[in-house]
Structures are given as C-alpha cells and as structure tokens.
Amino acid sequence: MNVSPDQVRAATRSAAAVITPDKVPPLRLDEPVRGHGPARKPRPAWVTPLAAAAAIVVVAVASATAGSMLARSVPADSGNPAGLAQKTPANPSTAPQGMTESHSLTGVPPYYVAVRNSSEADVRASATGATLATIPTSTPFVAVTGAADDRTFVLDAQRQVMGPTVLWPEQPKFSLLRLTASGSEKSFTPLALPALPRGVAVTGLALSPDGSKLAVEVDTGGWGDPRLLEIRVYTLATGVYRTWSTNGSTDPEDPGGFTGSGVDGAATISWAANSPTIAFYWMNRAGTIGVRLLDTAASGDNLIADSRLAVIEATKASQSGPGQSGPPDYVSQCVTDSIMSLDGSSIICGYATDAVGSAPNSSRTTTGFIRYSTKTGKAAQVYGVSTFNGQADGDISVWWTSATGKTLIGGVLTPGGIRVGVISGQTFTPLPGAGGLGAVAW
C-alpha cells in the first residue's frame, strides 16, 4: 500500500473525503480537523513498514471523524472559527511560561486568510480576530497561500479519495483572492492553469512574495517505491509554467519524499523576496531530513541536481536521541514545517521535547523555535522557549516570519492548549481569536 505520512496528514486535515464505489464504504469528512496532535516529522521508509502505514490511515480516519463531530458542536463567531476543538488556556492574559507578554503588533501583517470549514474561508484582522470577509465555495478549500503585500492570496479547492492510496480524483481549483486596503474582498477569480499530472497528490503550494507566481508541490506517493516528486512554478498572468522533478530512481540521494504537514501546511514550500529562490522541505532515502534551496531562474529541470541542501535538521542517527544541547533542557530536531525568511537568510521551525520526571506519571515539556542560517546550515538562534510540567496536545507551528526570521507568527504549546501569537526573542504577543488554525496564510 502506497501511503506517505504527508498524504495521511493531507487526507485527515482537508475539508472533505469522497470514497469511490470500488473502495471501502463511504466516509465523508465534512469539517476540517482541529486540535490534532503534535506534528512530528514523518518517519522514513526504513522505520515504518507498509503494514503500519495502513494502521495509521485507519486511526487517522477515525480520529478525523471524531474531530469532525466535535467541530460541529462548537458555535461560530467572528473571533472563534467553527471547528475549534483545541483547548484554550485557562488564563489567556498570561504569556507561555518562560516568556514575557507584549501587546504591540508593529510590523505584523494586518490580515490573514483561514479555512473555516468545508464550505468557506475567512479574511480576519490580526489585531482583533474579527472576520472582515467570507469566501464561500462549493468544492472544499484545502489550502491557502499569501503574497508579501498581505492583499493577495491563492486558495486551493479540491476533493480527495482515501482508500489504498490517497489521491485527488479531480484537478485542484486554484482561485486568486485580492483584498482592499481595509481587508474586504476586492475580487475572487478562478485561475486557468494547465492541469497537473493525473492522480498526483498536492503536498504544498506557495505564492511568490510579489504575487506573480505560484509554486505547487506534487507527489505520486508511495514510501519505499520509486516515486516522482515535482515542483511546478506557474506564472499567473499567462499560465506558463516550468517543472523540476526527480527521476523516480532508488538512489539513496533521491528523495524518499517531500516532508511537512501536507497541502494545508503553510511552510512545506516557501519563497524568498526579490529572489527566484524556493525552499522546500525534503528527506532522502538515507534518512536525512532538511531544507533544499532551488534557484528557479537557473536552467535545468532536475529537482535535486539543480538545488542545494542548505540545512540538515536530522539524520538517521540523530532521530534516535536528543540533538544539540540548549536551554533549558535540550533542543530537539524540528517537529513542524520549516519556513524561509523573506531575505533568504534563515530557515525557521518549531520543536518540542518531552522529558520524563522523577515522580510517577510526571513529565516536562519544552517548546521553542530554531532559526538556521542558510549560509552556514547551523542553528543561529533558539527563541520563544517555553517550559512547563506535563504534556500538551496540539502542534507547535510557524505560519509567517519577518524579513530576517527573528520575528514569527506561530502556535505555542501550553498546558491549556495552543496559543497563537507573535514571537520575538522571549516576547509573546497574543493574537485574539486566532485559535484552531489549520490551513491559514498571512
């Protein structure tokens, strides 16, 4: 059975699942899943046998169904999206432990777009969480990406089939959303782009900072099998595109696959501003996990030969124990998607560690963010560190970074659940109403 971790995540998080008659009995996921568990990195093929992958699919479907039922019981309002299934902190005025709270949102994009449920997406104000516009859809939205002007977004609508494999039975429907200066809808226009290869899974998309190009990451799927991985870059004005792909070989240096949280992850693939460089999250068959940089202005069409490995986040050996030391416990490998800063100097990701305490059933959780240098490949900064007793459910996430990567918008684990805010050093600025985020873009 050919099911990758990315595909499982995309399947369980997306807005709908349609089962064809020749598959197992129908199961429709009407709501996007919120409050999912920590986004640990996918295990390479040498760790997880295909039989275990089948069990993961079954468990993921059951979990998604329960999440969907819970989501429908939560009332919606302008500051709290329908489908919010994550716990909110008991004292939301208190910063995560180890951090200092601020209320300054200087330099943060004023708006963001979030997929609210299977039938609509919302435009929201970062400062208040208020809904400024609602974008309806007849085909479920599964992903969104934004340009650097905070006025231009692309939404991806499509259905999926979950069976022996996770496939997209129809072509993605990409639409261009433009906002006014006040955050209201200016236009929402379907994009006429050439079709993707039949049967591939979309694992990520990113709008260029100037809003002129769309990078789409696709995957034929199948951990342990030769697979075709492809990045297409479309010019929106003309529909013309270029393609970089792997050769589908079993060479250890060829990818075992793209990694990340799937199509609804904001950081599986990202752009640098004023540059043709794309960063994409990748793992090879030898177990190395990292970020590669692709110069889309250079000649060539080989995804690996024409890109360079800028940051190594983990190797087969390092995944069995702690990584580099750091305060207050240790800094583990990244457990979320990685995003490139706009100036191209940094790769930023989140991490979470669990340390078992001396008392029975006790543990301590440490979370934080790592900023890697794309020049040296080494960690340049560890920040947003928070430590507390016990464990917390949810994802530590990164959705946006400043030009240098020293400030980010992310989700921080706390004993009461996820807190979404702006992290700069050890300062945390909460974003009101920004809870339970799945597919979202600033």
N, C-alpha and C positions, 0 to 999 in steps of 0.2 A: 504494500500500500504506500502510495507516494504522498505523504502529508508532511509539510515542513512546519516548524514552530511559527514562522511568520504567517503562514496560511491559516493555522488554527486561530491565532490571535485575530487576524482579519475577519475570519468567519464568525467568531463569537462576539466581536465588538461591532460589527457592521449593523446596518439598520434592518435587514431582512434576510431570511434564508428561504429559498424555494427548492423543494425536493422534487425531482423529476419522477415520473411514474415508474421508471425502471430502477429506481433507487429504493432506499428504505422508506417506510411510511412517512408522509409529510410532517415536517416540523417547521413552523413559521415563527421566526423571532421578530416580533412587532416593534420592539423598542431597543435602542442601543443599550448595552450593558454598562452600568456604572459600578463603581466601588470594587473593581476587580483587584486581584491580589498583586503583590509586588511584581514588577515587570522584569523578572530575572532574565538574563541573557539565555537564548536558546542553546541547548546542548548540541555539540557537534555529532555527526553521524557515528563516530566511534564510541559514543557514550550511550545513545538511545537506540535500542533495536526497534525495528519497524512494528513489532507487536506492541511495544509500549506506546508508540505513536498512535495506534488505534485506540488504546485505552484513554489517551489524552483527549482525543476527539470526542469520545463518548462522555467523559467527565465534563469537558468544556461545554458541550451542548446542554447537558443537564444543568450546569451552573448558569449558563446564559438564560435558560428558560426560567429558572427561579428568579434571576435578576430582573427579567422582563416582567414577571408577575408582580414583583415588589415595586418596580418602577411605576406601574400603572396606578398604584395606590397612593402615590405622592402627588399632592396638588401642585399646580404650576403657578408661578408669579414672575414678575419681571426680574427679580433678583435671585431666583432659585429655580433652575431648569427642571422641567419634568424629567423623571428618570433618575433623580438624585438618590442614590442608595448608599452613599458613604456617610459615616458618622461625622458630625461637626463637633469641633472642640467644645468642651463644657464652658470654657471661658475664652471667647473669641477675641477679647481685648488684650490677651497675653500672648507675647511672641513665643515661638517654639523655644524650648529650653536650651539655654546657651546662646540665644540671640537677643538683640535689642530691637524693640519695635519702633518704627517710624511711621509717619503719615504723609510723607512727601512723595508724590508720583512724578517728579520732574524727569523729563526725558523718556517717559514710558508712552508707547502708542496709545492714543485716546480710545480706540475702538478695537474690538475683536469679533470674530465670527465663530459661533459654536453650533455644532449639530445638536439640536434639541431633542428630536426623536425621529422616527422613521419618515415623518411627513413634512418636516420643516427645519430650518436653521434660523438662528437669531443673530442680529447685529447688536452688540452690547457696548455700553460705556465702561471703560476700565475703571474709572474712578468711583462709579456708583453701582454698577451691575445692572442698571436699567436697560430694558430692551428698547432699542431705537427703531428697529425694523424686523419684520418676519418674512422669510423667504420660503414659500410653500413648494412642495414637489410631489409628483405622483410616483416617481421612482425613488427609493430610499437614498438619501445622502449618506455617503460612507467616508468622505474625506473633504478637507478644505485646506487651502494654502494661500498665503498672502504675500503681497509685494511690500517693499520697504516704505512706500508712501502711506500705508495704512488706509488706503482708499480703494485698493484693487485686490480682488480675491478670485480664486477659481474654486468652484465646488464640483465634486465628483459624485454622480448618482449612478448606481448600478445594483443589480441583484446578484445573488450568488447561489451556488448549489453546494451542499455539503453531503458527501457520500464517500465512496472510496478515495476520492480526491476532492479538493476544494477548487472549484472552477467558477469563472464568470461566464454564464451562458449567453450574455449579450454584451455588446460593446459599452464601455463607460460613456456616460453622457456628461461631458465637461461643459460648464457654463461660467461665463465671466460676470462677476458682480462688481459694480462700481458704486461707490458711496459719495454722497455730497460732503461738504466740509463739516456739516453738522451731524454726520453719521447716518442719515436717512438713505434709502435706496435711490440711486440715480438711474441705474439700468441693470438688467439681468438678462444676458444674451447667450444663447447656446453657441458653442464653438464648433465649427465644422472642421474637424481634424481627421486626417487619414486614420483608418482603423488599425488597431493593434493586432498582433498575431492571434489567431483564433485559439481560445481555450487557455490563454495565459492568465495568471493572477497578477493584479496590480499591487505592488508591495510598497509603493511610496510615490509621492509627487511633490514638486516644489516649483513655485512661481519665482522667476528671477526678480531681483530687487527692483528693477525698473519696470516690471510688469509686462515685458515684451515677449518672454519665452517661458515655456512650461516644460520642465523635466519630468518624465514619467518612468518609473522603475517597474519592470515586469519580470516574471519568473515562470518557467514551465513547471516548477515544483519537482519534488522527488529527492529527499535526502538519501544519499548513498548511491544515486544514479547519475550518469552524465546528464547535465541539465543546461538549458540555455538561459542565461541571465542577460538582460538587456536594459540599457538606458536610452530613451529617445528624448531628444530636445526639439520641441515644436516652436516655430516662430508663429505667434498667434495671428499676426496680421495677414499672413499668406498661407499658413498651413504647412509650409515646407518644413521638413524635419531631417535630422541626422541621427544615426543609430550607432551605438557602441555595444558590442555583445561579446560573450565568452564563446569558446569553440565547443563546449559540451564534452570536453575530454575528462579523463580520470586523473590527470596530472595533479599531484598534491598541491601545487601552487595555484591551480584553478579554484574558483570559489566553491565552497560547499553551499554557498547561498548568500543572498543579502540577509542582513540581520536587522533587528529592530522590532517595533511593535506593530508592523504591518501597515496597511494603507491609511489607517487613521492616526498613525504616529506622525507628529509634526517634524521629527528630526531624523527620519530614516535617510533623507537626502536633503541637502541644503546648498545655497549659493553664497558666494562672496559678492559684495557690492563692487561696481565698477571693474568687474573682472569676469572672465568667462569660466572661472573655476567652480566646479561642483564637488562637494564632499559626499561620499556615500559610505554607508556602514556595511562591513563585509567580513566574511570568515572563509578561510580556505580549508581544504580537506585535512590539512595537518593540524588543525585546531587553533590557528592564530585568529584572533578577533581584533579588528581595528578599523581605522578610517582611511580610505584612499581618496586622493585628490585627482580629478580629471580635468584637464585643460580642454574645453570644448572648442577652442579656436584653433587648436593644432590639428594637423592631418592625422588620419588613421581611423580605424573602426574597431580596434580590439580593446575591450574594456579594461583588461589587466595590463597589457603591454603599453597602453597609452595613458596609464595613470600611475601614480606613485603611492606607496604606503607611507603615510605621514605620521600616523600614531598607532602604536600597538597597545591595546588595552588589556589583552590577556593572551596567554599561550596555553597549550595543553597542560603544561606543568603547573602554571600559576593558578589554574582553575580549581586545584585541589586544596588550596590553602590561602592564607592572607597575602595581600600584596605588600606594597611598600608601607613602612611604618609611618604613623602620623597621629596627631592628636584627635580625640583623647584616647582612642583605642588603636585602631589601625584603619587605613584607607583601603578598601577592597577594590576590585575591578568594577567598572561601570555596570550598573544594572538597569539603566534606561538607554534610550536612544541618545546619540551624540549629535550636537548641532554646531555648525561652524559660525564664528563671529563674522560680522559683515566685512571687517577689514581683512579677513582671511588668516589672521594671526593665531587663532585659537580654536580648539575643539573643546566643547563643554558637555559634561554628562553628570548624572547623579549616581550616588552609590548608597548602599545601606548594608550594615553589618549586624549580626546577631551574636552577642557574647553571652554564654551561659553563666549565670551567677552561682555562688556557693550554696545559696538556700534552695530547697526543693522547688521546682517549677518556676524558678526565677530566671530572668534574662535581662540584658540591657541592649537597647537598640541605638546605634549611631548612624545618622544620615548626614549627607553633605553633598557638595558638588566639587568636581575636579575640572580645572582648566588646563588643558595640554597646549603646549606650543607646537604649531605646525612646522616650525623651523627646526627645532631640536627633537621633537617627538616625546619630550619629557614633561612631567607634571610641573606647571609653573605656579599653581595656586590651589589650595584647598580652602573652600569657604562655605558659608551657610551651614556650618557644622552644628548639629543638634543631637543631644544625647538624653535618653530617658530610660527609666526602668520599664520592662515589659516589651511587648511586641505590638506593632500596629499594622493593620491591614491597609492595602492600597498601593499606589505607585508613587515613587518619587520621580518627578517629571521635569523636563525642560521644554518650554514652548517658544521662548524668544530670548535673544541676547542683545546687548548693546553692541556698538561697533567693535569694541575691544574684547567683549566677552566677560568683562569684570562685573557687569550687572545683568541679571537674568530674571525672567518670569518663570516660575516653576511651582510645583506642588511639593510641599514638605510633609514628611510623616510626623505625626504627633500621637500621643496616647489616645486622643479623642478622634483621630482620623486625619484626613488630608487637609492641609491649609494651603491655599493658593495665594501667592503674593510675589512681591518684588524682592529679590535677594541681592544685596550688595555688601561684600565682606561678611560681617556678622550682624548686619542690619536687615530686618524683615519689615516690609510694608504690606499689610494685607490688602487684597482686592475684594471688596464687598460683593457678595452674590456669585463669586466665581468658584463654585463647588461642583463636584461630579462631572468634571470636564472629560470628554473623550476626544472626538475629532474637533479640534479648535485651532485657530490661527490668529496671531496678532500681526 
